[in-house]
Amino acid sequence: MISSQILQSTIDELHAITRIDFSILDIEGNEVASTIPTDYVKPEAVVQFADSPADSQVVQNAHFFKVFDDKKLEYVLISKGSSEDAYMLGRVAVSQIQNLIIAYRERFDKNNFIQNLLLDNMLMVDIYNRARKLHIDTEVRRMVYVIETKYEKDSTAMEIVKGLFGNHTKDFITAVDEKSIILVQELREQDDYTQVEQTAKMLRDMLNSEAMSSVKIAYGTVAKEIRQVSRSYKEAKMALDVGKIFYMEKSIIAYNTLGIGRLIYQLPIPLCQMFMKEVFTEATPDSFDEETLTTISKFFENNLNVSETARQLYIHRNTLVYRLEKLQKSTGLDIRVFDDALTFKIAMMVVNYMKYMEKGI
């Protein structure tokens, strides 16, 4: 349903141009929008006109018109005055309002279509049939971004995204839960993941500055046709979850850069528990003190380079070697050796995953 504010704005503009006063009432005679008080019209007259077969007629020194929404009577428009000008301009107003109703209904229908498409709520044949009826191209490349806001139902963030992309008739902005905004963007042929990343950064910077809200943005892989949009959405959702577990420092997460984190995310918890018991007979990564965790993290950051890690930790090389040997004694893994380092890195990621899942249960 089109809002009364939109209808009021429309007849205000028409009144400013034509100097004719207009009123829009529902079929029971209640005022919806008007440029003047409607006490000059009796509600009974509106109801009687609505029940009549006529599309327009002169009543009480005013022209009455019926406004339809897909053959259903939605409003009665009144153009004040009985002159020919009042009649002609009333017809113009009816045409304008009916076009607005069609445009808003189509926007609603498109939003409903995109939501069902994202959630896999349609059969394949229905996807293409509805897309054709709504004049949505089925063969273009698209990208799905999921924008998670700090607060639920963040209307400011939604308005900013609509301001950036809402005027692009081929892009869609919607939501399927309380904390996320979904942007389905049509890509140009030359757009690659570099351009997609730039769009994500622009969104993040704009929302952080304008909405004063810390956001996380994730995106999937390119959907080459419309039926792949739901896959891209699922990938973006997974990227958002995986990012919270393994890449907390990142505000933009791409599905195709998740690496081993994506594999761990899909492991069942019992298998993770079995892996941890097999790798660590005594101490486990979640039992280490802060100093040990910092040492390990910095050692991995520097690609197992002992000298560079010692320099960045402001400790002597021998001190670092002592810490690593102590870690080897407690875990049985020498992270100076690539295979042991890889096992240890995976184990730390598995611990983070298990903790995250425990919180979610």
N, C-alpha and C positions, 0 to 999 in steps of 0.2 A: 504494500500500500504506500502510495506517495504521501509524504508528510505534509501537514497543514502549513508548515513554514515555507516549503517550496511553492505551494499553491498561492500563499499570500504574496510571496516575492514576485510571482508571475503576474498576478493581477495588479500589483502595485506598479510594475513596469508598464503594463498595458494602459493603466490609468494615466501615468505620467506622459505617455505618448499621445493618447487619444482624447484625454479629458472626459472620458466616459467612466461612470462608476460601475463596478462589477461586484457581485457577491456570489460565493459558491456555498451551497448548502447540501447536506446529505438528503436522502430521499424521505426522511422524516421531518424535514424542515429545520434542522439544527444548523447553525452557522459553522462553516469550516474555515472560510476566509472571506474578507470583505474590505472594500476601500471606504465604506461608510456603514453606519449602524443599519441593521436589517429590520428595524422595527416597522418599516413601511410595508413589509411583506408579512402576511399571516402564514404561519406554518401549515394551516389547513389548505391554503391555496397551493403550496408546494407539494403536499401529499396528493392532492387531487390531480395536479398536473403530472406527477410521477406515475399515477395509476392510469392516466389517459393514453390513448394510442398516438397522440401527436408528439412530434419531436421538438416542436417549438410553438409558442403562442404568446399573445399579448395578454398580460394579467396585471391589473392594478397599475397601469401606466408604466409597465416594464416588460421587456422581452424575456420570456422564460425559454431555456434550452436544456435539452437532456445531454448529459455527458456519459458516454459508455466506456466500459473497460471490457474489451473482447465480447461485445454484444450484451453485456450485463450492465444495467443502469447503475452508475456509481454516484453521480452528483447531478444537481440541478444548478445551472449557471443563470444568473440574472443580470441582464444588461439594462441599467436604469434608463428609462425614457421610451417613448413609443415611436420615435422617428425612424426613418430608413437607415440613418447612420448608426443608431443604437443597435438595429437589427444586424447590419453587416458586420459591425465590430464585435457583436456578440458571437456571430458565426466564426470570426477569426479567433476569438478567445477560446471557443469550444475546440477548434482545431488544434490550437497550441496546447491546451490541457490534455487532450487525448493523445497527442504525440508524446507529451511528457510521461503519461501513464504507460504507454507502450515502451518507452525507453527505460523507465524504472522497472517495469515488469521483466524486460529482457535482461537487465542487469541482475535482478534477483534470480532469474532462471539460470543465468550463467554462473552466478555464485553457487547456487545449489548444485549445478552440474559439476563444477570444479571440486566441491567438497566431496560429492559422491565418487568422483573419479579418483581423488587422492586416497579415499578410504576403501577403494575396491568394492563399492556397493552396486556396481552395474555390470551387466553382461556385456561381452565384447560387441555384440551387434547393437546393443542400446547405446554404447559409447559413440559409435560412428553415426547412428541415426540422429541422436540428440545434438551432437556437434554440428551436423549438417543443418539442422533446423535452427540452431542458434548462430549460424554463420561463423563457426570456429574452425579455423584451418586445422586439419588433422595431420598434415605431413611436415610441419615446420619443426625446427629444433627448439627445445625448451629446457630451462633449468629451474629446479625447485630449491628455494632457500627457506630454511626454517629459522625464524628469529625468536629467540627466547628472551623475554623481558623479565626484569627483576620483580615486577608487581603483576598480579593477576588483572586481567581486563584493562591493560594499559592503553586507554583511549588516545592519549597524547602520542604514544609511539605509533599506534595504528594510523592516526591522522598524518603523521610525518611520512610514513611509508606510502600512504595514498597520495600525498602531495607530490612525492617523487615519481611514482609510477602510475597513479590512478588515471592520469590523462592519456596514458598509452593504452589505447583500446584493445591491444593484443596481449597485454599483461593482466594478470589476475591477482588480487590481494584478498585473502580470506583468513579464516581461523577455524580450527576444529577442536580446540581446547582453550582453557582459560589463560595460559601463560605464553602461548606461541602465536606468532603472526606468520602466515605462509605467503610467500611471493612466488608465483609461477611466471617466469619471464621468458618471452620469446627472444631467441638469439638470432643474430644475423649470421649469414653463412661464414663470414670471416672471424666470428667470435670464437675464441678458444678459452682454455681454463685460466689463462692469464687475465683475460678480460672479465671472466666470472669472478676471480679473486679481487680484482679492482672494484667491481660492483659491491662485493661483500664488504670491503674496507670502507667504501663510501657510505654504505648503509650504517655500519658500525660507528663511524666517526660522527655522522649526522645525528644518530639517535643518542649517542653518548653526550653530545654537546647540546642539542636542542631539547631532548626529552629528559636530560639529566638522569639517565638511567643506564646502568651497566648491562649490556646485552651480550649474548653469545649467538653467533650465526653459524649455521652449518649448511652445506649444500651437497647434493648427490652428484651423479654423473649425468651427462647430457641425455635427455630423452629425444630420440630422433623422430618419434611420432607420438601421437596423443596417448596411445595405450601404455606407453612407457613412463608416463608422468607419475603414476602411482609408485613405480619402482624407484624413480629418482627421489620421491618424497620419503619412502621407507629408508633409503640410503642416507638421506639427510638426517632423519630421526635417529638412525643408528650412530651416525657421526657425532651427533649432539651428545648421546649417552656415552659413547666411547671417549669423547673428549673430556667429559666430567670425571672419568675414572683415571685416564692415563695422561691427559694433556691439559691439566687444570689451568695452566698459565696461559693457554691459548684462548683468544676470543673468537677466532674464526677457524672452523674445522672443516676440511674437505674430505669427503668419503674416500677418494682415491689416494689419500696420503696417510690413512690410518695405520697401514702396515700390520705388524704382528698384533697390535691391540685389537684389531677387528677379529682376528682368529680366536684370541683369548676370550673375547666378549661372547662368543658363540659356544664356548665350552660349558658342559653341565657342571654344577658345583661339586658333585661327588668325584668326578674325574679330576678336578682341581685339587681337592683334598688328598686324593690318592697320590697325585704328582708331588705335592708338598711333603708328604710322609716319605716318599721314596728318595727325594733329593736331600732333605734335611732330617737327619736322625736326632740331632740335638737342637741347637739354636736355629731359629727361623728369622727371616728378615724383619718381621713385625716386632721382634723382641730386642732389636739393636737400639743402642742409645743414639742420641742426636749426632754426636761426633762421628760415630761409625757410619751412619747414614749419609752424612755430609761428605765424608771421605769417599765412600763408594760412588755417590752421585757425581762428584767432581772427577773421579777417576774415569768414569764412563764418558763424561762430557769431553774429556781430553783423549779419547780413543786409546785408553790403557797406557798412556804416556806417563811414566813415573815422575820424570824430572819436571814436566810442565805442571802436573797436578800438585807436586810439592811446592812449586813456586807460587801457584795461585792460592794454596792453602797457607802460605807463609810459614811452612815448616821445613825442617831438614829432610833431605831425601831418605836418609836412614830411618827417620821417624815414620815416614810414610811406609817404607818397606816393613818396618816392625808392625804397623797397624794391619797391613795386608796379610802378613804371616800369622798374626793373631786371629784374623778373620778366617784364614784357612784352617787353623786348628779347631775352631769352633763349628765350622760348617763342612769341612772336607773339600771345599772348593777354593782353588787358587785363581782369583779373578785376573791375575796377570797373564793367564793362559786363555786364549780366545774361547775355546770350547766351554771352559768353566765360567768364563765371563758371560757368555751367551746364556748358559743355564741359569746363572744367578740373576741376570736381567729379566729373563722370562719369569722366574720365581717371584721377583719383586712386583712385577706387573700382575701376576696371578693373585698375590696377596691383596693388592689394591682392588682388584676386581671382586674378590670374595668379600672384602669389607664393604664395598659399595652395595653388593647384592644383599648383604645382611641388613644394611640400613633400609633397603627398599622393601624388605619382607615385613 
